[in-house]
């Protein structure tokens, strides 16, 4: 299990690095005068499908309680990553959870110059694989997409991750979302 979680974390890390490299290559390549520019190619998040079960992006985008999370995902340019096949388990802080952060923190994180910090924080909310609540056990360590571990605990029958309460779970076509009441901050480097 630990090897598959580690391997999954490595794979998502490689996927994120590939996405970053493509983004940087696209942003540094310019057009010389007279060349026609091609329209940007939309990623997986742009696929419209009103029939199938929604993916993580579609579920979060349709939740009035997760508009801040979606705003952060957009600012970090992770819409397409979380719309891909996965599987992912996302621990999704509510708007109220973001409101608990010190004043000005979220505004600073959403600035373009802080995109890498925002990405690390968002990656600390994701693990690769679909982990239902029934699978999560007290004392379990989860390898998160940023390379750090998060700790699962159960207190008074309530599931927590790093002290944040899991207040609900929503299935998605590419994984599961566990709604949490706090923002998870990765360990200091």
DRENZA-317796 format. One record per atom (N, C-alpha, C): residue in three letters; atom name; x, y, z. Coordinates in steps of 0.2 Angstrom, whole numbers. Example, Ala and Ser with C-alpha at 12.3 -4.5 7.8 and 13.67 -1.06 7.14 Angstrom:
BEGIN
{r "ALA" "N" {66 -28 39}}
{r "ALA" "CA" {62 -22 39}}
{r "ALA" "C" {66 -16 39}}
{r "SER" "N" {64 -11 35}}
{r "SER" "CA" {68 -5 36}}
{r "SER" "C" {64 0 39}}
***
This chain:
BEGIN
{r "UNK" "N" {4 -6 0}}
{r "UNK" "CA" {0 0 0}}
{r "UNK" "C" {4 6 0}}
{r "UNK" "N" {9 6 4}}
{r "UNK" "CA" {14 12 5}}
{r "UNK" "C" {18 13 -2}}
{r "UNK" "N" {20 8 -5}}
{r "UNK" "CA" {23 8 -11}}
{r "UNK" "C" {19 11 -17}}
{r "UNK" "N" {12 9 -17}}
{r "UNK" "CA" {8 11 -22}}
{r "UNK" "C" {6 19 -21}}
{r "UNK" "N" {6 21 -14}}
{r "UNK" "CA" {4 28 -13}}
{r "UNK" "C" {10 32 -15}}
{r "UNK" "N" {16 29 -13}}
{r "UNK" "CA" {23 33 -15}}
{r "UNK" "C" {23 33 -23}}
{r "UNK" "N" {22 28 -26}}
{r "UNK" "CA" {22 28 -33}}
{r "UNK" "C" {17 32 -36}}
{r "UNK" "N" {11 32 -33}}
{r "UNK" "CA" {6 37 -36}}
{r "UNK" "C" {8 44 -35}}
{r "UNK" "N" {11 46 -29}}
{r "UNK" "CA" {13 53 -28}}
{r "UNK" "C" {19 55 -33}}
{r "UNK" "N" {23 50 -35}}
{r "UNK" "CA" {28 51 -40}}
{r "UNK" "C" {25 53 -46}}
{r "UNK" "N" {20 49 -48}}
{r "UNK" "CA" {17 49 -55}}
{r "UNK" "C" {13 56 -55}}
{r "UNK" "N" {10 58 -50}}
{r "UNK" "CA" {6 65 -50}}
{r "UNK" "C" {11 70 -50}}
{r "UNK" "N" {17 69 -46}}
{r "UNK" "CA" {22 74 -47}}
{r "UNK" "C" {25 75 -54}}
{r "UNK" "N" {26 70 -57}}
{r "UNK" "CA" {29 70 -64}}
{r "UNK" "C" {24 73 -68}}
{r "UNK" "N" {17 72 -67}}
{r "UNK" "CA" {12 75 -71}}
{r "UNK" "C" {12 82 -70}}
{r "UNK" "N" {13 84 -64}}
{r "UNK" "CA" {12 92 -62}}
{r "UNK" "C" {19 95 -65}}
{r "UNK" "N" {24 92 -65}}
{r "UNK" "CA" {30 95 -68}}
{r "UNK" "C" {30 95 -75}}
{r "UNK" "N" {27 90 -79}}
{r "UNK" "CA" {26 90 -86}}
{r "UNK" "C" {21 96 -88}}
{r "UNK" "N" {16 97 -84}}
{r "UNK" "CA" {11 103 -85}}
{r "UNK" "C" {15 109 -84}}
{r "UNK" "N" {19 110 -79}}
{r "UNK" "CA" {22 116 -78}}
{r "UNK" "C" {27 117 -84}}
{r "UNK" "N" {31 112 -86}}
{r "UNK" "CA" {35 113 -92}}
{r "UNK" "C" {31 115 -98}}
{r "UNK" "N" {26 112 -99}}
{r "UNK" "CA" {22 114 -105}}
{r "UNK" "C" {19 122 -104}}
{r "UNK" "N" {17 123 -98}}
{r "UNK" "CA" {15 130 -97}}
{r "UNK" "C" {20 135 -98}}
{r "UNK" "N" {26 134 -95}}
{r "UNK" "CA" {32 138 -96}}
{r "UNK" "C" {34 139 -103}}
{r "UNK" "N" {34 133 -107}}
{r "UNK" "CA" {36 133 -114}}
{r "UNK" "C" {31 137 -118}}
{r "UNK" "N" {25 137 -116}}
{r "UNK" "CA" {20 140 -120}}
{r "UNK" "C" {20 148 -118}}
{r "UNK" "N" {22 150 -112}}
{r "UNK" "CA" {22 157 -110}}
{r "UNK" "C" {29 160 -113}}
{r "UNK" "N" {34 156 -114}}
{r "UNK" "CA" {40 159 -116}}
{r "UNK" "C" {41 159 -124}}
{r "UNK" "N" {37 155 -127}}
{r "UNK" "CA" {37 155 -135}}
{r "UNK" "C" {33 161 -137}}
{r "UNK" "N" {35 165 -141}}
{r "UNK" "CA" {32 171 -144}}
{r "UNK" "C" {31 170 -151}}
{r "UNK" "N" {27 175 -154}}
{r "UNK" "CA" {26 175 -161}}
{r "UNK" "C" {30 181 -164}}
{r "UNK" "N" {33 179 -170}}
{r "UNK" "CA" {37 185 -173}}
{r "UNK" "C" {32 189 -177}}
{r "UNK" "N" {33 195 -179}}
{r "UNK" "CA" {29 199 -183}}
{r "UNK" "C" {26 195 -189}}
{r "UNK" "N" {20 196 -190}}
{r "UNK" "CA" {17 193 -196}}
{r "UNK" "C" {14 186 -195}}
{r "UNK" "N" {16 182 -190}}
{r "UNK" "CA" {14 176 -189}}
{r "UNK" "C" {7 176 -186}}
{r "UNK" "N" {3 171 -189}}
{r "UNK" "CA" {-4 170 -186}}
{r "UNK" "C" {-3 166 -179}}
{r "UNK" "N" {-7 169 -174}}
{r "UNK" "CA" {-7 165 -168}}
{r "UNK" "C" {-12 160 -168}}
{r "UNK" "N" {-11 154 -165}}
{r "UNK" "CA" {-16 149 -165}}
{r "UNK" "C" {-20 150 -159}}
{r "UNK" "N" {-26 148 -159}}
{r "UNK" "CA" {-30 149 -152}}
{r "UNK" "C" {-28 144 -147}}
{r "UNK" "N" {-28 146 -141}}
{r "UNK" "CA" {-26 141 -136}}
{r "UNK" "C" {-30 135 -136}}
{r "UNK" "N" {-27 129 -135}}
{r "UNK" "CA" {-30 123 -134}}
{r "UNK" "C" {-33 122 -127}}
{r "UNK" "N" {-39 121 -127}}
{r "UNK" "CA" {-43 120 -120}}
{r "UNK" "C" {-41 113 -118}}
{r "UNK" "N" {-40 112 -111}}
{r "UNK" "CA" {-39 106 -108}}
{r "UNK" "C" {-45 102 -106}}
{r "UNK" "N" {-44 97 -102}}
{r "UNK" "CA" {-49 92 -100}}
{r "UNK" "C" {-55 96 -97}}
{r "UNK" "N" {-53 101 -93}}
{r "UNK" "CA" {-58 105 -89}}
{r "UNK" "C" {-63 108 -94}}
{r "UNK" "N" {-61 109 -100}}
{r "UNK" "CA" {-66 113 -105}}
{r "UNK" "C" {-71 108 -108}}
{r "UNK" "N" {-70 101 -107}}
{r "UNK" "CA" {-75 97 -110}}
{r "UNK" "C" {-81 97 -107}}
{r "UNK" "N" {-86 98 -111}}
{r "UNK" "CA" {-93 99 -109}}
{r "UNK" "C" {-97 92 -110}}
{r "UNK" "N" {-100 90 -104}}
{r "UNK" "CA" {-103 83 -104}}
{r "UNK" "C" {-109 84 -99}}
{r "UNK" "N" {-115 84 -101}}
{r "UNK" "CA" {-120 85 -96}}
{r "UNK" "C" {-124 78 -95}}
{r "UNK" "N" {-120 73 -97}}
{r "UNK" "CA" {-123 66 -96}}
{r "UNK" "C" {-120 62 -91}}
{r "UNK" "N" {-113 62 -91}}
{r "UNK" "CA" {-109 58 -86}}
{r "UNK" "C" {-109 61 -79}}
{r "UNK" "N" {-107 57 -75}}
{r "UNK" "CA" {-105 59 -68}}
{r "UNK" "C" {-100 65 -68}}
{r "UNK" "N" {-101 70 -64}}
{r "UNK" "CA" {-96 75 -64}}
{r "UNK" "C" {-89 73 -61}}
{r "UNK" "N" {-84 76 -64}}
{r "UNK" "CA" {-77 75 -61}}
{r "UNK" "C" {-76 80 -55}}
{r "UNK" "N" {-71 79 -52}}
{r "UNK" "CA" {-69 83 -46}}
{r "UNK" "C" {-70 91 -48}}
{r "UNK" "N" {-68 93 -53}}
{r "UNK" "CA" {-69 100 -55}}
{r "UNK" "C" {-76 102 -56}}
{r "UNK" "N" {-80 98 -59}}
{r "UNK" "CA" {-87 99 -60}}
{r "UNK" "C" {-91 99 -54}}
{r "UNK" "N" {-89 94 -49}}
{r "UNK" "CA" {-92 94 -43}}
{r "UNK" "C" {-91 100 -39}}
{r "UNK" "N" {-84 102 -38}}
{r "UNK" "CA" {-82 108 -34}}
{r "UNK" "C" {-85 114 -37}}
{r "UNK" "N" {-85 115 -44}}
{r "UNK" "CA" {-88 121 -47}}
{r "UNK" "C" {-95 122 -46}}
{r "UNK" "N" {-99 116 -45}}
{r "UNK" "CA" {-106 117 -44}}
{r "UNK" "C" {-108 118 -36}}
{r "UNK" "N" {-103 118 -32}}
{r "UNK" "CA" {-104 119 -25}}
{r "UNK" "C" {-103 126 -23}}
{r "UNK" "N" {-109 129 -20}}
{r "UNK" "CA" {-109 136 -17}}
{r "UNK" "C" {-104 136 -11}}
{r "UNK" "N" {-102 131 -8}}
{r "UNK" "CA" {-98 131 -2}}
{r "UNK" "C" {-90 130 -4}}
{r "UNK" "N" {-89 130 -11}}
{r "UNK" "CA" {-82 129 -13}}
{r "UNK" "C" {-80 134 -18}}
{r "UNK" "N" {-83 140 -18}}
{r "UNK" "CA" {-81 145 -23}}
{r "UNK" "C" {-74 147 -22}}
{r "UNK" "N" {-72 148 -16}}
{r "UNK" "CA" {-65 150 -14}}
{r "UNK" "C" {-60 145 -17}}
{r "UNK" "N" {-61 138 -15}}
{r "UNK" "CA" {-57 133 -18}}
{r "UNK" "C" {-56 133 -25}}
{r "UNK" "N" {-62 134 -29}}
{r "UNK" "CA" {-62 134 -36}}
{r "UNK" "C" {-57 140 -38}}
{r "UNK" "N" {-58 146 -35}}
{r "UNK" "CA" {-54 152 -37}}
{r "UNK" "C" {-47 150 -36}}
{r "UNK" "N" {-45 147 -31}}
{r "UNK" "CA" {-38 145 -30}}
{r "UNK" "C" {-36 140 -35}}
{r "UNK" "N" {-40 135 -37}}
{r "UNK" "CA" {-38 130 -42}}
{r "UNK" "C" {-37 134 -48}}
{r "UNK" "N" {-41 139 -50}}
{r "UNK" "CA" {-40 142 -56}}
{r "UNK" "C" {-34 146 -56}}
{r "UNK" "N" {-32 150 -50}}
{r "UNK" "CA" {-26 154 -50}}
{r "UNK" "C" {-20 150 -50}}
{r "UNK" "N" {-20 144 -48}}
{r "UNK" "CA" {-15 139 -48}}
{r "UNK" "C" {-14 136 -55}}
{r "UNK" "N" {-19 137 -59}}
{r "UNK" "CA" {-19 133 -66}}
{r "UNK" "C" {-19 126 -65}}
{r "UNK" "N" {-23 123 -60}}
{r "UNK" "CA" {-24 116 -59}}
{r "UNK" "C" {-31 113 -61}}
{r "UNK" "N" {-35 117 -65}}
{r "UNK" "CA" {-42 115 -67}}
{r "UNK" "C" {-41 108 -71}}
{r "UNK" "N" {-36 109 -76}}
{r "UNK" "CA" {-36 103 -81}}
{r "UNK" "C" {-33 97 -77}}
{r "UNK" "N" {-28 98 -72}}
{r "UNK" "CA" {-25 92 -68}}
{r "UNK" "C" {-31 89 -65}}
{r "UNK" "N" {-35 92 -61}}
{r "UNK" "CA" {-40 89 -57}}
{r "UNK" "C" {-46 87 -61}}
{r "UNK" "N" {-46 89 -68}}
{r "UNK" "CA" {-52 86 -72}}
{r "UNK" "C" {-50 80 -76}}
{r "UNK" "N" {-43 78 -75}}
{r "UNK" "CA" {-41 72 -78}}
{r "UNK" "C" {-43 66 -75}}
{r "UNK" "N" {-42 60 -78}}
{r "UNK" "CA" {-44 54 -76}}
{r "UNK" "C" {-43 52 -68}}
{r "UNK" "N" {-38 54 -66}}
{r "UNK" "CA" {-36 53 -59}}
{r "UNK" "C" {-34 45 -58}}
{r "UNK" "N" {-36 42 -53}}
{r "UNK" "CA" {-40 44 -48}}
{r "UNK" "C" {-37 49 -42}}
{r "UNK" "N" {-41 53 -39}}
{r "UNK" "CA" {-39 58 -34}}
{r "UNK" "C" {-44 57 -28}}
{r "UNK" "N" {-41 59 -23}}
{r "UNK" "CA" {-45 60 -17}}
{r "UNK" "C" {-43 67 -15}}
{r "UNK" "N" {-48 72 -15}}
{r "UNK" "CA" {-47 79 -13}}
{r "UNK" "C" {-50 80 -7}}
{r "UNK" "N" {-46 83 -2}}
{r "UNK" "CA" {-49 86 4}}
{r "UNK" "C" {-50 93 3}}
{r "UNK" "N" {-57 95 2}}
{r "UNK" "CA" {-59 101 0}}
{r "UNK" "C" {-61 106 5}}
{r "UNK" "N" {-57 111 7}}
{r "UNK" "CA" {-59 116 12}}
{r "UNK" "C" {-65 120 9}}
{r "UNK" "N" {-70 121 14}}
{r "UNK" "CA" {-75 126 12}}
{r "UNK" "C" {-73 133 12}}
{r "UNK" "N" {-78 137 10}}
{r "UNK" "CA" {-77 144 10}}
{r "UNK" "C" {-75 147 17}}
{r "UNK" "N" {-79 144 22}}
{r "UNK" "CA" {-78 146 29}}
{r "UNK" "C" {-71 144 31}}
{r "UNK" "N" {-69 138 29}}
{r "UNK" "CA" {-62 136 31}}
{r "UNK" "C" {-57 141 28}}
{r "UNK" "N" {-58 144 22}}
{r "UNK" "CA" {-53 149 20}}
{r "UNK" "C" {-54 155 24}}
{r "UNK" "N" {-60 157 26}}
{r "UNK" "CA" {-61 163 30}}
{r "UNK" "C" {-57 163 36}}
{r "UNK" "N" {-56 157 39}}
{r "UNK" "CA" {-52 156 45}}
{r "UNK" "C" {-45 158 45}}
{r "UNK" "N" {-42 158 39}}
{r "UNK" "CA" {-35 160 38}}
{r "UNK" "C" {-34 167 40}}
{r "UNK" "N" {-28 169 42}}
{r "UNK" "CA" {-27 176 44}}
{r "UNK" "C" {-29 181 39}}
{r "UNK" "N" {-31 187 41}}
{r "UNK" "CA" {-33 192 36}}
{r "UNK" "C" {-27 193 31}}
{r "UNK" "N" {-29 193 24}}
{r "UNK" "CA" {-24 195 19}}
{r "UNK" "C" {-21 189 16}}
{r "UNK" "N" {-21 183 20}}
{r "UNK" "CA" {-17 177 17}}
{r "UNK" "C" {-20 175 11}}
{r "UNK" "N" {-26 174 10}}
{r "UNK" "CA" {-29 171 4}}
{r "UNK" "C" {-28 176 -2}}
{r "UNK" "N" {-28 183 -1}}
{r "UNK" "CA" {-27 188 -6}}
{r "UNK" "C" {-20 187 -8}}
{r "UNK" "N" {-15 186 -4}}
{r "UNK" "CA" {-8 186 -5}}
{r "UNK" "C" {-7 179 -9}}
{r "UNK" "N" {-10 174 -7}}
{r "UNK" "CA" {-9 167 -11}}
{r "UNK" "C" {-12 168 -18}}
{r "UNK" "N" {-17 172 -19}}
{r "UNK" "CA" {-20 172 -26}}
{r "UNK" "C" {-16 176 -31}}
{r "UNK" "N" {-11 180 -28}}
{r "UNK" "CA" {-7 184 -33}}
{r "UNK" "C" {-2 180 -37}}
{r "UNK" "N" {-1 182 -43}}
{r "UNK" "CA" {3 178 -48}}
{r "UNK" "C" {10 176 -46}}
{r "UNK" "N" {13 181 -42}}
{r "UNK" "CA" {20 179 -39}}
{r "UNK" "C" {20 174 -34}}
{r "UNK" "N" {14 172 -31}}
{r "UNK" "CA" {14 167 -26}}
{r "UNK" "C" {11 161 -28}}
{r "UNK" "N" {10 160 -35}}
{r "UNK" "CA" {7 154 -38}}
{r "UNK" "C" {10 147 -36}}
{r "UNK" "N" {17 147 -35}}
{r "UNK" "CA" {20 141 -33}}
{r "UNK" "C" {18 139 -26}}
{r "UNK" "N" {18 144 -21}}
{r "UNK" "CA" {16 143 -14}}
{r "UNK" "C" {9 140 -14}}
{r "UNK" "N" {4 143 -18}}
{r "UNK" "CA" {-3 141 -18}}
{r "UNK" "C" {-3 134 -21}}
{r "UNK" "N" {1 132 -26}}
{r "UNK" "CA" {1 126 -29}}
{r "UNK" "C" {3 121 -23}}
{r "UNK" "N" {8 122 -20}}
{r "UNK" "CA" {10 117 -14}}
{r "UNK" "C" {5 116 -9}}
{r "UNK" "N" {1 122 -7}}
{r "UNK" "CA" {-4 121 -3}}
{r "UNK" "C" {-10 117 -6}}
{r "UNK" "N" {-12 118 -12}}
{r "UNK" "CA" {-17 114 -15}}
{r "UNK" "C" {-15 107 -16}}
{r "UNK" "N" {-8 105 -17}}
{r "UNK" "CA" {-6 99 -18}}
{r "UNK" "C" {-6 95 -12}}
{r "UNK" "N" {-6 98 -6}}
{r "UNK" "CA" {-6 95 1}}
{r "UNK" "C" {-13 93 2}}
{r "UNK" "N" {-18 95 -2}}
{r "UNK" "CA" {-25 93 -1}}
{r "UNK" "C" {-27 87 -5}}
{r "UNK" "N" {-22 84 -9}}
{r "UNK" "CA" {-24 79 -14}}
{r "UNK" "C" {-19 73 -13}}
{r "UNK" "N" {-22 67 -14}}
{r "UNK" "CA" {-19 61 -14}}
{r "UNK" "C" {-21 57 -20}}
{r "UNK" "N" {-17 53 -23}}
{r "UNK" "CA" {-19 49 -29}}
{r "UNK" "C" {-21 43 -27}}
{r "UNK" "N" {-27 41 -29}}
{r "UNK" "CA" {-31 35 -28}}
{r "UNK" "C" {-38 38 -25}}
{r "UNK" "N" {-43 33 -25}}
{r "UNK" "CA" {-49 35 -22}}
{r "UNK" "C" {-50 32 -15}}
{r "UNK" "N" {-50 36 -10}}
{r "UNK" "CA" {-50 34 -3}}
{r "UNK" "C" {-57 35 0}}
{r "UNK" "N" {-61 31 0}}
{r "UNK" "CA" {-68 32 3}}
{r "UNK" "C" {-67 32 11}}
{r "UNK" "N" {-71 36 14}}
{r "UNK" "CA" {-71 36 22}}
{r "UNK" "C" {-70 30 25}}
{r "UNK" "N" {-73 24 23}}
{r "UNK" "CA" {-73 18 26}}
{r "UNK" "C" {-66 15 26}}
{r "UNK" "N" {-62 17 21}}
{r "UNK" "CA" {-55 15 20}}
{r "UNK" "C" {-50 18 25}}
{r "UNK" "N" {-52 24 27}}
{r "UNK" "CA" {-47 29 31}}
{r "UNK" "C" {-48 27 38}}
{r "UNK" "N" {-42 25 41}}
{r "UNK" "CA" {-41 23 48}}
{r "UNK" "C" {-37 27 53}}
{r "UNK" "N" {-39 27 59}}
{r "UNK" "CA" {-35 31 64}}
{r "UNK" "C" {-28 29 64}}
{r "UNK" "N" {-24 35 63}}
{r "UNK" "CA" {-17 34 63}}
{r "UNK" "C" {-14 33 56}}
{r "UNK" "N" {-18 33 51}}
{r "UNK" "CA" {-15 31 44}}
{r "UNK" "C" {-12 38 42}}
{r "UNK" "N" {-6 37 38}}
{r "UNK" "CA" {-3 42 35}}
{r "UNK" "C" {-4 42 28}}
{r "UNK" "N" {-6 48 25}}
{r "UNK" "CA" {-7 48 18}}
{r "UNK" "C" {-2 52 14}}
{r "UNK" "N" {1 49 9}}
{r "UNK" "CA" {6 53 5}}
{r "UNK" "C" {2 58 0}}
{r "UNK" "N" {3 64 1}}
{r "UNK" "CA" {0 69 -2}}
{r "UNK" "C" {4 71 -9}}
{r "UNK" "N" {0 74 -14}}
{r "UNK" "CA" {3 75 -20}}
{r "UNK" "C" {9 80 -20}}
{r "UNK" "N" {10 84 -14}}
{r "UNK" "CA" {16 88 -13}}
{r "UNK" "C" {22 84 -11}}
{r "UNK" "N" {21 78 -9}}
{r "UNK" "CA" {27 74 -6}}
{r "UNK" "C" {27 73 1}}
{r "UNK" "N" {23 77 5}}
{r "UNK" "CA" {22 77 12}}
{r "UNK" "C" {17 72 14}}
{r "UNK" "N" {17 70 20}}
{r "UNK" "CA" {12 66 23}}
{r "UNK" "C" {7 70 27}}
{r "UNK" "N" {0 67 27}}
{r "UNK" "CA" {-5 70 31}}
{r "UNK" "C" {-7 64 36}}
{r "UNK" "N" {-10 66 42}}
{r "UNK" "CA" {-12 61 46}}
{r "UNK" "C" {-19 60 47}}
{r "UNK" "N" {-22 54 47}}
{r "UNK" "CA" {-29 53 48}}
{r "UNK" "C" {-30 51 55}}
{r "UNK" "N" {-35 54 58}}
{r "UNK" "CA" {-37 52 65}}
{r "UNK" "C" {-45 52 65}}
{r "UNK" "N" {-47 48 70}}
{r "UNK" "CA" {-54 47 72}}
{r "UNK" "C" {-55 49 79}}
{r "UNK" "N" {-59 54 80}}
{r "UNK" "CA" {-60 56 87}}
{r "UNK" "C" {-68 56 88}}
{r "UNK" "N" {-70 53 93}}
{r "UNK" "CA" {-77 53 95}}
{r "UNK" "C" {-81 51 88}}
{r "UNK" "N" {-78 46 84}}
{r "UNK" "CA" {-82 43 78}}
{r "UNK" "C" {-81 48 72}}
{r "UNK" "N" {-78 54 73}}
{r "UNK" "CA" {-77 59 68}}
{r "UNK" "C" {-70 58 64}}
{r "UNK" "N" {-71 58 58}}
{r "UNK" "CA" {-64 57 54}}
{r "UNK" "C" {-61 64 53}}
{r "UNK" "N" {-55 64 54}}
{r "UNK" "CA" {-51 71 53}}
{r "UNK" "C" {-44 69 49}}
{r "UNK" "N" {-42 75 46}}
{r "UNK" "CA" {-36 75 43}}
{r "UNK" "C" {-32 81 45}}
{r "UNK" "N" {-26 79 49}}
{r "UNK" "CA" {-22 84 52}}
{r "UNK" "C" {-26 89 56}}
{r "UNK" "N" {-31 86 60}}
{r "UNK" "CA" {-35 90 64}}
{r "UNK" "C" {-41 94 61}}
{r "UNK" "N" {-42 94 54}}
{r "UNK" "CA" {-48 96 51}}
{r "UNK" "C" {-53 91 50}}
{r "UNK" "N" {-59 93 52}}
{r "UNK" "CA" {-65 88 52}}
{r "UNK" "C" {-67 87 45}}
{r "UNK" "N" {-68 80 43}}
{r "UNK" "CA" {-71 78 37}}
{r "UNK" "C" {-79 79 38}}
{r "UNK" "N" {-82 84 35}}
{r "UNK" "CA" {-89 85 36}}
{r "UNK" "C" {-94 82 31}}
{r "UNK" "N" {-91 79 26}}
{r "UNK" "CA" {-95 76 21}}
{r "UNK" "C" {-91 73 15}}
{r "UNK" "N" {-93 69 11}}
{r "UNK" "CA" {-90 66 5}}
{r "UNK" "C" {-94 66 -1}}
{r "UNK" "N" {-91 67 -7}}
{r "UNK" "CA" {-95 68 -13}}
{r "UNK" "C" {-91 64 -18}}
{r "UNK" "N" {-94 58 -21}}
{r "UNK" "CA" {-91 55 -26}}
{r "UNK" "C" {-90 59 -33}}
{r "UNK" "N" {-85 58 -37}}
{r "UNK" "CA" {-84 61 -43}}
{r "UNK" "C" {-82 55 -48}}
{r "UNK" "N" {-82 57 -54}}
{r "UNK" "CA" {-81 52 -59}}
{r "UNK" "C" {-73 50 -59}}
{r "UNK" "N" {-69 54 -56}}
{r "UNK" "CA" {-62 53 -56}}
{r "UNK" "C" {-59 53 -49}}
{r "UNK" "N" {-64 51 -44}}
{r "UNK" "CA" {-61 51 -37}}
{r "UNK" "C" {-67 53 -32}}
{r "UNK" "N" {-65 55 -27}}
{r "UNK" "CA" {-69 57 -21}}
{r "UNK" "C" {-67 64 -18}}
{r "UNK" "N" {-72 68 -16}}
{r "UNK" "CA" {-70 74 -13}}
{r "UNK" "C" {-73 73 -5}}
{r "UNK" "N" {-68 74 -1}}
{r "UNK" "CA" {-70 74 6}}
{r "UNK" "C" {-70 82 8}}
{r "UNK" "N" {-75 84 10}}
{r "UNK" "CA" {-76 91 12}}
{r "UNK" "C" {-73 92 19}}
{r "UNK" "N" {-69 97 20}}
{r "UNK" "CA" {-66 98 27}}
{r "UNK" "C" {-67 105 29}}
{r "UNK" "N" {-66 106 36}}
{r "UNK" "CA" {-68 113 39}}
{r "UNK" "C" {-62 117 40}}
{r "UNK" "N" {-56 115 37}}
{r "UNK" "CA" {-50 119 38}}
{r "UNK" "C" {-46 118 32}}
{r "UNK" "N" {-41 123 31}}
{r "UNK" "CA" {-36 123 26}}
{r "UNK" "C" {-30 119 29}}
{r "UNK" "N" {-28 114 25}}
{r "UNK" "CA" {-22 111 27}}
{r "UNK" "C" {-16 114 25}}
{r "UNK" "N" {-11 115 29}}
{r "UNK" "CA" {-5 119 27}}
{r "UNK" "C" {1 113 28}}
{r "UNK" "N" {5 113 22}}
{r "UNK" "CA" {10 108 22}}
{r "UNK" "C" {15 110 27}}
{r "UNK" "N" {19 105 30}}
{r "UNK" "CA" {24 106 34}}
{r "UNK" "C" {29 111 31}}
{r "UNK" "N" {32 115 36}}
{r "UNK" "CA" {37 120 33}}
{r "UNK" "C" {43 117 31}}
{r "UNK" "N" {46 119 25}}
{r "UNK" "CA" {52 116 22}}
{r "UNK" "C" {58 118 26}}
***
